[in-house]
């Protein structure tokens, strides 16, 4: 099937595209920019570098991956017409386009236009074009600091994500659109560069490049390796169960000191440390409902994910 990925040139988007391509699906990305450097690097990490073959002046470009094709379209998630055009011809959607906590805190109105109105545009287009399933990014930020079961967001970003979960239920009740919202905490791995929870990945990258790094938060968090998260998004979009669901992703619960230890286990000389407050959402989440609906999911241990991430950045590091 053809799957649209909004925010498809970003970190999770590129990994999800790779997962979908490996399963034989066609992929269409939709993003506000057309910089494919990260996307191509992540696709190439599997040994299948994306190669531009054609250019469509009207609505996008295509990249070939062996016998499969990725179509790239540029547009703004706040533009309903652009979203509608991107959804047309797709059977499933992975909706990732969003701004993260720092941007939402600095400009809540912009955050709402992108994170909330943009999500409404996706669901409305899905209704118009008969899309069979949507997997969208919610967040562990829907929870408060102490309770990882009952949502009580303490940031604008978390409030937007909780609103989107309500939107998904309304579209299921009103239009029968099946959906799965996924609530990851700290997604890490090759290519993660922005957001507060990017810091563990940036510390791994700095260690691989022989540079110092200070993670700007402490305490515990669910460390979720990006390949696992991408595989879950791909499965949720292409095999969407009936209903409107929201599932938390725990990954491996770890204290930041354990993350630093995992980095030093790979690079003993790594100059990495952590300071600052704990994250504003609960560290311990319940992943059991996810596995009940999607059995057999792979969950990468922190040590293995750290090793893979550092190996990636060692390969891509600029020569000294």
Backbone as CSV, one residue per row, in Angstrom:
resi,resn,N_x,N_y,N_z,CA_x,CA_y,CA_z,C_x,C_y,C_z
1,UNK,0.835,-1.197,0.000,0.000,0.000,0.000,0.872,1.250,0.000
2,UNK,0.289,2.388,-0.391,1.003,3.658,-0.338,0.703,4.317,1.008
3,UNK,1.771,4.704,1.726,1.632,5.290,3.056,2.206,6.695,3.041
4,UNK,1.409,7.656,3.486,1.881,9.030,3.648,2.517,9.183,5.017
5,UNK,3.682,9.831,5.063,4.314,10.167,6.338,4.428,11.682,6.419
6,UNK,3.633,12.319,7.271,3.814,13.747,7.502,5.015,13.929,8.430
7,UNK,5.794,14.990,8.183,7.061,15.102,8.903,8.016,14.003,8.477
8,UNK,7.861,13.559,7.237,8.572,12.379,6.779,10.056,12.539,6.577
9,UNK,10.560,13.782,6.528,11.999,13.994,6.378,12.699,14.128,7.721
10,UNK,11.932,14.032,8.800,12.510,14.116,10.136,13.052,12.783,10.612
11,UNK,13.475,12.780,11.853,14.148,11.637,12.475,13.277,10.375,12.475
12,UNK,12.155,10.403,13.174,11.294,9.224,13.224,10.679,8.963,11.855
13,UNK,10.370,10.033,11.117,9.794,9.865,9.796,10.685,9.076,8.863
14,UNK,11.965,9.394,8.841,12.893,8.701,7.954,13.042,7.232,8.342
15,UNK,13.138,6.967,9.631,13.243,5.572,10.078,11.959,4.804,9.776
16,UNK,10.811,5.476,9.901,9.550,4.807,9.582,9.457,4.527,8.089
17,UNK,9.926,5.464,7.270,9.969,5.222,5.827,10.805,3.993,5.518
18,UNK,11.927,3.875,6.178,12.787,2.720,5.955,12.079,1.418,6.316
19,UNK,11.366,1.445,7.462,10.633,0.249,7.881,9.556,-0.126,6.872
20,UNK,8.830,0.872,6.388,7.765,0.620,5.423,8.319,0.104,4.099
21,UNK,9.416,0.700,3.637,10.042,0.245,2.394,10.518,-1.197,2.520
22,UNK,11.078,-1.535,3.664,11.553,-2.896,3.873,10.406,-3.901,3.860
23,UNK,9.199,-3.428,4.155,8.013,-4.292,4.125,7.333,-4.288,2.758
24,UNK,7.895,-3.553,1.802,7.363,-3.548,0.449,6.308,-2.505,0.168
25,UNK,6.110,-1.559,1.084,5.123,-0.513,0.869,5.734,0.652,0.087
26,UNK,4.889,1.404,-0.593,5.311,2.660,-1.204,5.168,3.774,-0.176
27,UNK,6.042,4.762,-0.253,6.074,5.837,0.738,5.976,7.189,0.053
28,UNK,5.142,8.048,0.610,5.094,9.452,0.208,5.377,10.287,1.451
29,UNK,6.396,11.145,1.406,6.673,12.030,2.527,6.045,13.395,2.276
30,UNK,5.704,14.062,3.357,5.158,15.422,3.305,5.821,16.199,4.416
31,UNK,6.567,17.232,4.044,7.292,17.999,5.054,7.352,19.456,4.628
32,UNK,7.598,20.325,5.609,7.596,21.754,5.340,8.860,22.207,4.636
33,UNK,9.894,21.374,4.643,11.151,21.693,3.955,11.481,20.547,3.016
34,UNK,12.496,20.733,2.178,12.864,19.694,1.223,14.311,19.231,1.400
35,UNK,14.862,19.426,2.585,16.233,18.987,2.872,16.226,17.491,3.194
36,UNK,16.787,16.697,2.297,16.744,15.239,2.455,18.043,14.656,3.000
37,UNK,18.913,15.476,3.532,20.203,14.979,4.007,20.028,13.902,5.064
38,UNK,19.224,14.197,6.087,18.998,13.229,7.156,18.266,12.007,6.626
39,UNK,17.229,12.226,5.834,16.448,11.116,5.279,17.347,10.156,4.504
40,UNK,18.153,10.697,3.610,19.004,9.843,2.782,20.056,9.117,3.628
41,UNK,20.570,9.790,4.665,21.569,9.148,5.521,20.964,7.964,6.263
42,UNK,19.729,8.117,6.728,19.079,7.035,7.468,18.704,5.893,6.531
43,UNK,18.190,6.211,5.359,17.899,5.162,4.389,19.186,4.436,3.997
44,UNK,20.259,5.191,3.825,21.541,4.601,3.434,22.146,3.760,4.542
45,UNK,21.714,3.971,5.777,22.261,3.197,6.888,21.970,1.717,6.726
46,UNK,20.941,1.374,5.948,20.631,-0.035,5.683,21.353,-0.547,4.439
47,UNK,22.173,0.317,3.850,22.871,-0.084,2.641,22.067,0.138,1.374
48,UNK,20.957,0.893,1.506,20.095,1.151,0.356,19.937,2.658,0.187
49,UNK,20.970,3.348,-0.193,20.915,4.803,-0.277,19.850,5.264,-1.250
50,UNK,19.101,6.262,-0.818,18.097,6.843,-1.711,18.807,7.609,-2.822
51,UNK,18.285,7.516,-4.026,18.908,8.160,-5.175,17.838,8.900,-5.964
52,UNK,18.016,10.182,-6.108,17.015,10.957,-6.835,16.995,10.544,-8.301
53,UNK,15.766,10.336,-8.805,15.640,9.912,-10.199,14.796,10.856,-11.027
54,UNK,13.705,11.373,-10.472,12.855,12.256,-11.254,12.457,13.453,-10.433
55,UNK,11.989,14.484,-11.111,11.540,15.685,-10.426,10.187,16.087,-10.985
56,UNK,9.224,16.295,-10.078,7.881,16.685,-10.486,7.647,18.134,-10.077
57,UNK,7.756,19.078,-10.986,7.639,20.487,-10.609,6.312,20.823,-9.951
58,UNK,5.253,20.083,-10.245,3.931,20.473,-9.745,3.750,20.174,-8.274
59,UNK,4.232,19.009,-7.800,3.919,18.672,-6.421,4.996,17.890,-5.687
60,UNK,6.106,17.590,-6.287,7.100,16.890,-5.498,8.151,16.223,-6.353
61,UNK,8.968,15.380,-5.705,10.018,14.641,-6.374,9.978,13.213,-5.900
62,UNK,10.719,12.359,-6.600,10.757,10.953,-6.232,12.194,10.516,-6.046
63,UNK,12.409,9.561,-5.142,13.711,8.945,-4.955,13.545,7.451,-5.094
64,UNK,14.438,6.807,-5.830,14.348,5.362,-6.019,15.173,4.635,-4.976
65,UNK,14.634,3.553,-4.447,15.349,2.661,-3.561,15.182,1.282,-4.153
66,UNK,16.181,0.781,-4.854,16.084,-0.484,-5.565,14.855,-0.429,-6.471
67,UNK,13.890,-1.365,-6.276,12.721,-1.382,-7.152,11.548,-0.642,-6.543
68,UNK,11.778,0.106,-5.458,10.702,0.811,-4.781,10.914,2.315,-4.897
69,UNK,9.846,3.064,-4.683,9.914,4.499,-4.907,9.417,5.249,-3.680
70,UNK,10.177,6.291,-3.319,9.746,7.248,-2.311,9.410,8.538,-3.036
71,UNK,8.219,9.037,-2.804,7.801,10.310,-3.381,7.855,11.371,-2.304
72,UNK,8.515,12.486,-2.593,8.652,13.573,-1.626,7.787,14.759,-2.034
73,UNK,6.986,15.253,-1.127,6.199,16.456,-1.372,6.495,17.478,-0.283
74,UNK,6.514,18.722,-0.680,6.785,19.815,0.242,5.500,20.599,0.483
75,UNK,5.199,20.868,1.748,4.002,21.621,2.074,3.892,21.827,3.572
76,UNK,2.951,22.661,3.964,2.762,23.047,5.364,1.558,22.314,5.933
77,UNK,1.730,21.687,7.081,0.651,20.932,7.708,-0.512,21.837,8.099
78,UNK,-0.276,23.146,8.210,-1.368,24.071,8.527,-2.171,24.479,7.300
79,UNK,-1.756,24.025,6.120,-2.444,24.319,4.860,-3.348,23.137,4.525
80,UNK,-4.650,23.294,4.745,-5.582,22.180,4.567,-5.557,21.635,3.143
81,UNK,-5.455,22.511,2.158,-5.453,22.064,0.767,-4.208,21.246,0.452
82,UNK,-3.066,21.667,0.984,-1.822,20.935,0.742,-1.876,19.557,1.401
83,UNK,-2.436,19.496,2.599,-2.556,18.206,3.281,-3.501,17.295,2.511
84,UNK,-4.623,17.836,2.064,-5.585,17.049,1.306,-4.944,16.465,0.048
85,UNK,-4.169,17.272,-0.648,-3.505,16.798,-1.863,-2.483,15.709,-1.549
86,UNK,-1.805,15.839,-0.414,-0.812,14.836,-0.032,-1.463,13.512,0.343
87,UNK,-2.633,13.573,0.964,-3.326,12.356,1.398,-3.937,11.612,0.216
88,UNK,-4.340,12.323,-0.826,-5.008,11.700,-1.963,-4.159,10.573,-2.557
89,UNK,-4.757,9.419,-2.700,-4.061,8.278,-3.273,-3.344,7.412,-2.267
90,UNK,-3.378,7.776,-0.984,-2.722,6.985,0.059,-3.763,6.144,0.808
91,UNK,-3.342,4.979,1.228,-4.229,4.074,1.960,-4.032,4.137,3.465
92,UNK,-2.912,4.678,3.899,-2.614,4.779,5.330,-1.745,6.008,5.557
93,UNK,-1.737,6.469,6.815,-0.983,7.677,7.164,-0.212,7.442,8.455
94,UNK,1.043,7.888,8.467,1.799,8.056,9.705,1.953,9.559,9.901
95,UNK,1.317,10.086,10.925,1.297,11.541,11.137,2.284,11.910,12.244
96,UNK,3.385,12.556,11.837,4.458,12.926,12.753,4.731,14.421,12.773
97,UNK,4.206,15.175,11.814,4.518,16.600,11.723,4.096,17.322,12.995
98,UNK,5.024,18.034,13.602,4.741,18.730,14.862,5.926,19.611,15.219
99,UNK,5.687,20.553,16.125,6.787,21.236,16.799,6.893,20.652,18.208
100,UNK,8.095,20.708,18.770,8.353,20.066,20.051,8.226,21.051,21.213
101,UNK,8.544,20.581,22.410,8.280,21.338,23.636,8.873,22.748,23.613
102,UNK,10.142,22.953,23.240,10.687,24.316,23.299,9.931,25.311,22.416
103,UNK,9.596,24.905,21.195,8.865,25.804,20.293,7.460,26.058,20.798
104,UNK,6.794,25.008,21.288,5.435,25.169,21.807,5.412,26.072,23.034
105,UNK,6.454,26.002,23.842,6.531,26.877,25.024,6.765,28.327,24.611
106,UNK,7.625,28.532,23.622,7.956,29.884,23.185,6.798,30.541,22.450
107,UNK,6.069,29.764,21.654,4.980,30.308,20.836,3.802,29.342,20.866
108,UNK,2.979,29.392,21.919,1.873,28.436,22.049,0.875,28.501,20.901
109,UNK,0.644,29.685,20.330,-0.321,29.786,19.240,0.196,29.080,17.985
110,UNK,1.465,29.272,17.685,2.063,28.545,16.566,2.008,27.045,16.833
111,UNK,2.336,26.651,18.057,2.293,25.238,18.410,0.914,24.644,18.195
112,UNK,-0.127,25.384,18.570,-1.490,24.889,18.392,-1.852,24.778,16.917
113,UNK,-1.423,25.757,16.106,-1.739,25.697,14.681,-1.105,24.467,14.026
114,UNK,0.105,24.168,14.411,0.802,23.034,13.798,0.352,21.714,14.415
115,UNK,0.376,21.623,15.735,0.143,20.342,16.399,-1.324,19.951,16.476
116,UNK,-2.215,20.926,16.640,-3.637,20.612,16.790,-4.384,20.791,15.462
117,UNK,-4.312,21.995,14.893,-5.001,22.225,13.627,-4.428,21.340,12.525
118,UNK,-3.119,21.156,12.526,-2.509,20.280,11.531,-3.027,18.857,11.630
119,UNK,-3.219,18.378,12.852,-3.763,17.029,13.037,-5.201,16.949,12.548
120,UNK,-5.983,17.978,12.802,-7.343,18.023,12.273,-7.343,17.960,10.740
121,UNK,-6.409,18.652,10.111,-6.310,18.601,8.661,-6.040,17.180,8.175
122,UNK,-5.172,16.465,8.891,-4.853,15.091,8.503,-6.084,14.194,8.606
123,UNK,-6.786,14.272,9.725,-7.961,13.418,9.909,-9.074,13.790,8.928
124,UNK,-9.243,15.077,8.674,-10.289,15.491,7.745,-9.974,14.996,6.330
125,UNK,-8.717,15.103,5.930,-8.327,14.594,4.614,-8.492,13.082,4.547
126,UNK,-8.169,12.411,5.643,-8.352,10.960,5.682,-9.816,10.589,5.486
127,UNK,-10.697,11.358,6.100,-12.136,11.116,5.930,-12.547,11.318,4.474
128,UNK,-12.053,12.370,3.842,-12.427,12.676,2.464,-11.929,11.626,1.482
129,UNK,-10.795,11.002,1.777,-10.168,10.103,0.807,-10.252,8.631,1.212
130,UNK,-11.003,8.317,2.248,-11.224,6.921,2.614,-9.983,6.195,3.086
131,UNK,-9.114,6.879,3.821,-7.892,6.255,4.342,-8.265,5.181,5.361
132,UNK,-7.594,4.031,5.296,-7.980,2.890,6.121,-7.442,2.966,7.540
133,UNK,-6.337,3.673,7.769,-5.797,3.725,9.122,-4.786,4.832,9.294
134,UNK,-4.708,5.377,10.510,-3.756,6.441,10.844,-2.993,6.039,12.101
135,UNK,-1.678,6.141,12.040,-0.839,6.067,13.236,-0.269,7.456,13.447
136,UNK,-0.453,8.022,14.635,0.010,9.381,14.862,0.820,9.457,16.150
137,UNK,1.674,10.471,16.204,2.540,10.646,17.368,1.807,11.437,18.438
138,UNK,1.464,10.762,19.528,1.112,11.447,20.760,2.422,11.559,21.546
139,UNK,2.388,11.544,22.838,3.628,11.722,23.598,3.420,11.359,25.059
140,UNK,4.491,10.930,25.707,4.458,10.735,27.159,4.200,12.049,27.878
141,UNK,4.340,13.172,27.159,4.088,14.485,27.774,2.608,14.708,28.079
142,UNK,1.727,13.779,27.673,0.322,13.901,28.101,0.183,13.632,29.594
143,UNK,1.219,13.047,30.211,1.183,12.725,31.630,1.888,13.791,32.457
144,UNK,1.518,13.857,33.728,2.251,14.692,34.669,3.515,13.987,35.130
145,UNK,4.212,14.607,36.064,5.513,14.093,36.474,5.435,12.801,37.273
146,UNK,4.333,12.566,37.977,4.269,11.450,38.898,3.405,10.293,38.430
147,UNK,2.476,10.531,37.531,1.481,9.520,37.164,1.558,9.237,35.670
148,UNK,2.014,8.028,35.310,2.129,7.642,33.917,0.948,6.841,33.414
149,UNK,-0.189,6.963,34.088,-1.398,6.247,33.691,-2.526,7.206,33.338
150,UNK,-2.718,8.226,34.175,-3.824,9.158,33.995,-3.284,10.479,33.431
151,UNK,-3.667,10.849,32.213,-3.111,12.055,31.592,-3.382,13.323,32.388
152,UNK,-2.333,14.137,32.517,-2.431,15.460,33.149,-1.249,16.288,32.670
153,UNK,-1.296,16.746,31.424,-0.128,17.420,30.846,0.219,18.702,31.579
154,UNK,1.531,18.992,31.625,2.035,20.193,32.292,2.742,21.119,31.308
155,UNK,2.636,20.820,30.021,3.223,21.678,28.987,2.177,21.903,27.900
156,UNK,2.349,22.977,27.135,1.475,23.186,25.983,1.554,21.996,25.033
157,UNK,2.765,21.519,24.802,2.970,20.392,23.891,2.157,19.180,24.334
158,UNK,2.239,18.845,25.616,1.481,17.717,26.128,-0.018,17.921,26.005
159,UNK,-0.462,19.167,26.230,-1.895,19.470,26.092,-2.349,19.302,24.648
160,UNK,-1.520,19.731,23.687,-1.864,19.548,22.279,-2.008,18.060,21.955
161,UNK,-1.075,17.265,22.441,-1.095,15.841,22.133,-2.321,15.161,22.744
162,UNK,-2.691,15.561,23.941,-3.885,14.994,24.558,-5.134,15.402,23.783
163,UNK,-5.162,16.632,23.307,-6.262,17.084,22.465,-6.374,16.211,21.222
164,UNK,-5.245,15.859,20.625,-5.271,15.044,19.415,-5.817,13.638,19.680
165,UNK,-5.576,13.130,20.867,-6.158,11.832,21.208,-7.687,11.931,21.228
166,UNK,-8.210,13.042,21.743,-9.652,13.261,21.700,-10.159,13.414,20.278
167,UNK,-9.399,14.115,19.459,-9.759,14.261,18.046,-9.877,12.898,17.369
168,UNK,-8.944,12.013,17.655,-8.974,10.692,17.007,-10.219,9.919,17.407
169,UNK,-10.618,10.026,18.666,-11.831,9.328,19.090,-13.074,9.907,18.410
170,UNK,-13.099,11.229,18.271,-14.246,11.864,17.614,-14.348,11.434,16.157
171,UNK,-13.217,11.330,15.453,-13.267,10.926,14.045,-13.625,9.444,13.902
172,UNK,-13.279,8.641,14.897,-13.731,7.246,14.841,-15.239,7.174,15.047
173,UNK,-15.746,7.893,16.038,-17.186,7.872,16.309,-17.991,8.464,15.161
174,UNK,-17.481,9.533,14.556,-18.237,10.245,13.523,-18.037,9.692,12.123
175,UNK,-16.826,9.177,11.851,-16.508,8.779,10.472,-15.908,7.378,10.361
176,UNK,-15.728,6.696,11.480,-15.200,5.339,11.441,-13.727,5.240,11.106
177,UNK,-12.968,6.329,11.286,-11.534,6.300,10.976,-10.787,5.603,12.107
178,UNK,-10.114,4.535,11.772,-9.326,3.795,12.761,-7.984,4.498,12.992
179,UNK,-7.527,4.514,14.233,-6.272,5.209,14.519,-5.583,4.615,15.729
180,UNK,-4.276,4.839,15.756,-3.441,4.466,16.897,-2.538,5.645,17.215
181,UNK,-2.665,6.198,18.407,-1.744,7.204,18.895,-0.672,6.544,19.739
182,UNK,0.573,6.909,19.517,1.692,6.321,20.256,2.359,7.382,21.101
183,UNK,2.610,7.050,22.371,3.141,8.001,23.348,4.569,7.624,23.758
184,UNK,5.550,7.913,22.933,6.930,7.629,23.346,7.426,8.664,24.348
185,UNK,8.475,8.295,25.057,9.123,9.221,25.994,10.382,9.769,25.328
186,UNK,11.518,9.094,25.508,12.774,9.547,24.921,13.172,8.608,23.790
187,UNK,12.909,9.032,22.570,13.307,8.245,21.401,14.735,8.658,21.052
188,UNK,15.607,7.675,20.910,17.014,7.977,20.631,17.500,7.112,19.480
189,UNK,18.624,7.501,18.929,19.219,6.741,17.846,19.758,7.653,16.759
190,UNK,20.329,7.088,15.714,20.957,7.881,14.659,20.002,8.897,14.041
191,UNK,20.417,10.169,14.058,19.645,11.226,13.431,18.835,12.090,14.367
192,UNK,18.729,11.739,15.655,17.947,12.568,16.573,18.743,13.832,16.896
193,UNK,18.144,15.007,16.616,18.901,16.251,16.757,18.170,17.350,17.506
194,UNK,16.832,17.319,17.568,16.106,18.440,18.163,15.172,17.959,19.266
195,UNK,14.815,18.892,20.161,13.939,18.575,21.269,14.736,18.310,22.538
196,UNK,14.085,18.499,23.672,14.741,18.296,24.964,15.284,16.881,25.083
197,UNK,14.490,15.887,24.672,14.917,14.503,24.846,15.871,14.030,23.752
198,UNK,16.339,14.935,22.909,17.409,14.586,21.966,18.756,14.475,22.667
199,UNK,18.873,14.995,23.868,20.177,15.093,24.514,20.913,13.757,24.685
200,UNK,20.257,12.656,25.062,21.014,11.400,25.136,21.652,11.017,23.804
201,UNK,20.930,11.206,22.694,21.513,10.920,21.384,22.659,11.870,21.080
202,UNK,22.475,13.148,21.403,23.538,14.122,21.137,24.780,13.814,21.966
203,UNK,24.585,13.271,23.156,25.734,12.858,23.973,26.453,11.674,23.316
204,UNK,25.691,10.739,22.754,26.305,9.609,22.050,27.074,10.093,20.829
205,UNK,26.486,11.050,20.118,27.167,11.593,18.937,28.454,12.313,19.354
206,UNK,28.376,13.120,20.386,29.567,13.846,20.836,30.667,12.879,21.250
207,UNK,30.303,11.812,21.956,31.305,10.829,22.367,31.967,10.188,21.157
208,UNK,31.172,9.867,20.134,31.727,9.266,18.925,32.681,10.211,18.209
209,UNK,32.421,11.521,18.341,33.251,12.529,17.679,34.365,13.061,18.576
210,UNK,34.493,12.504,19.783,35.533,12.938,20.707,35.297,14.307,21.310
211,UNK,34.019,14.690,21.465,33.667,15.998,22.010,32.939,15.840,23.338
212,UNK,33.000,16.853,24.195,32.256,16.794,25.457,30.776,17.105,25.237
213,UNK,29.937,16.629,26.153,28.510,16.957,26.079,27.881,16.831,27.459
214,UNK,26.973,17.779,27.751,26.220,17.748,28.995,24.738,17.585,28.689
215,UNK,24.163,16.478,29.114,22.725,16.266,28.990,22.024,17.219,29.949
216,UNK,20.989,17.891,29.466,20.383,18.988,30.230,19.241,18.563,31.138
217,UNK,19.111,17.275,31.386,18.121,16.826,32.361,18.656,15.602,33.086
218,UNK,18.067,15.304,34.211,18.481,14.177,35.040,17.266,13.294,35.318
219,UNK,17.408,12.402,36.293,16.302,11.522,36.640,16.210,10.339,35.694
220,UNK,15.006,9.789,35.552,14.784,8.602,34.741,13.869,8.919,33.567
221,UNK,13.971,8.096,32.531,13.103,8.230,31.371,13.045,6.896,30.640
222,UNK,12.038,6.720,29.812,11.971,5.537,28.971,12.812,5.747,27.731
223,UNK,13.879,4.985,27.593,14.777,5.096,26.449,14.315,4.121,25.370
224,UNK,13.850,4.679,24.237,13.222,3.884,23.194,14.006,4.023,21.904
225,UNK,14.646,2.922,21.469,15.486,2.982,20.274,14.624,3.187,19.029
226,UNK,15.065,4.063,18.154,14.232,4.555,17.055,13.789,3.472,16.088
227,UNK,14.597,2.466,15.834,14.161,1.402,14.925,12.927,0.690,15.461
228,UNK,12.881,0.490,16.776,11.710,-0.134,17.387,10.486,0.751,17.229
229,UNK,10.666,2.037,17.506,9.548,2.982,17.422,9.031,3.070,15.992
230,UNK,9.943,3.139,15.032,9.543,3.215,13.616,8.768,1.974,13.197
231,UNK,9.209,0.816,13.651,8.512,-0.427,13.316,7.100,-0.433,13.880
232,UNK,6.918,0.127,15.073,5.590,0.186,15.679,4.700,1.145,14.895
233,UNK,5.222,2.308,14.516,4.440,3.241,13.701,4.027,2.585,12.382
234,UNK,4.962,1.903,11.730,4.660,1.269,10.454,3.571,0.210,10.617
235,UNK,3.673,-0.573,11.645,2.678,-1.632,11.868,1.318,-1.050,12.230
236,UNK,1.319,-0.020,13.070,0.058,0.586,13.491,-0.674,1.234,12.324
237,UNK,0.077,1.764,11.352,-0.553,2.410,10.196,-1.064,1.408,9.176
238,UNK,-0.348,0.320,8.974,-0.707,-0.626,7.919,-1.583,-1.766,8.413
239,UNK,-1.657,-1.946,9.722,-2.493,-2.992,10.309,-3.266,-2.392,11.482
240,UNK,-3.983,-1.309,11.211,-4.651,-0.541,12.255,-5.858,-1.295,12.792
241,UNK,-5.906,-1.551,14.101,-7.075,-2.238,14.654,-8.290,-1.326,14.673
242,UNK,-9.450,-1.928,14.769,-10.678,-1.154,14.838,-10.675,-0.315,16.115
243,UNK,-11.158,0.922,16.009,-11.232,1.796,17.167,-10.253,2.953,17.082
244,UNK,-10.224,3.739,18.146,-9.278,4.847,18.289,-8.480,4.595,19.558
245,UNK,-7.235,4.214,19.388,-6.412,3.766,20.500,-5.302,4.760,20.809
246,UNK,-4.815,4.731,22.036,-3.622,5.485,22.426,-2.800,4.590,23.341
247,UNK,-1.567,4.327,22.947,-0.707,3.407,23.678,0.585,4.111,24.115
248,UNK,0.996,3.865,25.329,2.267,4.373,25.825,3.401,3.451,25.407
249,UNK,4.553,4.049,25.120,5.770,3.308,24.804,6.773,3.519,25.927
250,UNK,7.163,2.436,26.585,8.117,2.559,27.676,9.558,2.458,27.204
251,UNK,9.818,1.568,26.236,11.208,1.300,25.912,11.871,0.690,27.129
252,UNK,13.102,1.085,27.416,13.774,0.628,28.631,13.840,1.778,29.623
253,UNK,13.205,1.591,30.776,13.271,2.604,31.825,14.697,2.682,32.346
254,UNK,15.277,3.868,32.311,16.676,4.022,32.717,16.891,5.404,33.314
255,UNK,17.756,5.447,34.310,18.199,6.737,34.830,19.267,7.293,33.893
256,UNK,19.385,8.601,33.848,20.359,9.216,32.944,21.772,8.757,33.275
257,UNK,22.048,8.475,34.540,23.360,7.922,34.889,23.610,6.596,34.180
258,UNK,22.555,5.803,33.978,22.703,4.549,33.257,22.973,4.803,31.769
259,UNK,22.378,5.859,31.235,22.655,6.231,29.850,24.122,6.616,29.700
260,UNK,24.617,7.416,30.636,26.026,7.804,30.593,26.933,6.586,30.714
261,UNK,26.557,5.643,31.583,27.355,4.417,31.730,27.362,3.620,30.429
262,UNK,26.229,3.581,29.730,26.167,2.844,28.467,27.078,3.482,27.419
263,UNK,27.153,4.803,27.422,28.051,5.499,26.496,29.499,5.182,26.833
264,UNK,29.822,5.245,28.119,31.214,4.985,28.543,31.605,3.531,28.342
265,UNK,30.631,2.634,28.334,30.938,1.230,28.057,31.444,1.061,26.624
266,UNK,30.979,1.919,25.717,31.444,1.894,24.333,32.694,2.735,24.131
267,UNK,32.746,3.884,24.840,33.874,4.811,24.711,34.290,5.221,26.126
268,UNK,35.186,4.495,26.740,35.563,4.773,28.136,36.034,6.203,28.377
269,UNK,36.616,6.831,27.361,37.138,8.187,27.537,36.081,9.266,27.309
270,UNK,34.849,8.875,27.068,33.802,9.846,26.733,33.637,10.887,27.836
271,UNK,33.631,12.148,27.431,33.468,13.268,28.370,31.999,13.704,28.341
272,UNK,31.148,12.907,28.970,29.715,13.170,28.991,29.232,13.232,30.436
273,UNK,28.271,14.109,30.679,27.712,14.257,32.010,26.274,14.739,31.894
274,UNK,25.607,14.892,33.033,24.217,15.353,33.043,24.004,16.290,34.215
275,UNK,23.171,17.298,33.980,22.774,18.204,35.049,21.427,18.811,34.664
276,UNK,20.742,19.367,35.657,19.466,20.005,35.375,18.300,19.271,36.015
277,UNK,17.092,19.755,35.778,15.904,19.166,36.398,15.509,17.857,35.729
278,UNK,14.598,17.142,36.363,14.020,15.969,35.742,12.983,16.409,34.704
279,UNK,12.638,15.496,33.805,11.631,15.795,32.806,10.267,16.034,33.453
280,UNK,9.395,16.762,32.755,8.108,17.165,33.316,7.007,16.134,33.090
281,UNK,7.365,14.937,32.639,6.377,13.876,32.497,6.913,12.595,33.129
282,UNK,5.997,11.704,33.477,6.338,10.495,34.220,7.324,9.621,33.447
283,UNK,8.224,9.014,34.183,9.213,8.131,33.563,8.655,6.728,33.350
284,UNK,7.862,6.250,34.297,7.371,4.880,34.235,6.002,4.834,33.566
285,UNK,5.943,4.173,32.418,4.728,4.080,31.627,4.319,2.616,31.495
286,UNK,3.054,2.385,31.208,2.534,1.023,31.072,2.425,0.663,29.596
287,UNK,3.302,-0.212,29.143,3.331,-0.620,27.747,2.508,-1.883,27.487
288,UNK,1.949,-2.476,28.546,1.228,-3.744,28.402,0.098,-3.686,27.378
289,UNK,-0.750,-2.635,27.367,-1.837,-2.610,26.373,-1.341,-2.629,24.933
290,UNK,-0.194,-2.019,24.672,0.370,-2.026,23.322,0.663,-3.448,22.869
291,UNK,1.282,-4.241,23.738,1.674,-5.599,23.370,0.465,-6.518,23.239
292,UNK,-0.608,-6.187,23.934,-1.818,-6.992,23.810,-2.419,-6.870,22.409
293,UNK,-2.292,-5.683,21.802,-2.846,-5.450,20.459,-1.832,-5.789,19.373
294,UNK,-0.551,-5.519,19.644,0.510,-5.782,18.669,1.555,-6.710,19.292
295,UNK,1.288,-7.992,19.358,2.252,-8.901,19.988,3.518,-9.049,19.145
296,UNK,4.594,-9.432,19.825,5.834,-9.749,19.135,6.696,-8.568,18.756
297,UNK,6.470,-7.404,19.362,7.264,-6.221,19.038,8.683,-6.362,19.573
298,UNK,9.642,-5.881,18.791,11.030,-5.889,19.246,11.281,-4.695,20.152
299,UNK,12.007,-4.919,21.257,12.385,-3.836,22.164,13.888,-3.952,22.399
300,UNK,14.638,-3.005,21.881,16.098,-3.032,21.911,16.624,-2.590,23.271
301,UNK,17.484,-3.380,23.912,18.089,-2.951,25.181,18.922,-1.685,25.003
302,UNK,19.015,-0.900,26.060,19.765,0.356,26.017,21.205,0.140,25.550
303,UNK,21.856,-0.891,26.033,23.254,-1.122,25.653,23.378,-1.338,24.148
304,UNK,22.455,-2.100,23.568,22.525,-2.376,22.136,22.195,-1.129,21.313
305,UNK,21.178,-0.373,21.744,20.825,0.846,21.031,21.934,1.875,21.089
306,UNK,22.593,1.976,22.230,23.712,2.906,22.370,24.859,2.498,21.457
307,UNK,25.148,1.211,21.420,26.224,0.716,20.552,25.931,1.026,19.090
308,UNK,24.696,0.778,18.642,24.327,1.049,17.252,24.410,2.535,16.921
309,UNK,23.968,3.370,17.865,23.984,4.817,17.625,25.407,5.341,17.520
310,UNK,26.260,4.928,18.434,27.656,5.374,18.409,28.348,4.868,17.145
311,UNK,28.055,3.631,16.740,28.659,3.092,15.520,28.258,3.917,14.304
312,UNK,26.995,4.347,14.252,26.530,5.182,13.145,27.315,6.484,13.098
313,UNK,27.462,7.142,14.247,28.141,8.433,14.249,29.654,8.284,14.045
314,UNK,30.217,7.178,14.422,31.616,6.947,14.097,31.816,6.843,12.584
315,UNK,30.862,6.195,11.892,30.972,6.049,10.436,30.788,7.382,9.733
316,UNK,29.945,8.249,10.283,29.611,9.497,9.592,30.393,10.697,10.085
317,UNK,31.230,10.510,11.100,31.994,11.638,11.647,32.940,12.204,10.599
318,UNK,33.048,13.524,10.575,33.980,14.178,9.657,35.412,13.857,10.065
319,UNK,36.315,13.653,9.107,37.718,13.395,9.444,38.308,14.534,10.251
320,UNK,39.132,14.189,11.236,39.760,15.211,12.079,40.770,16.012,11.290
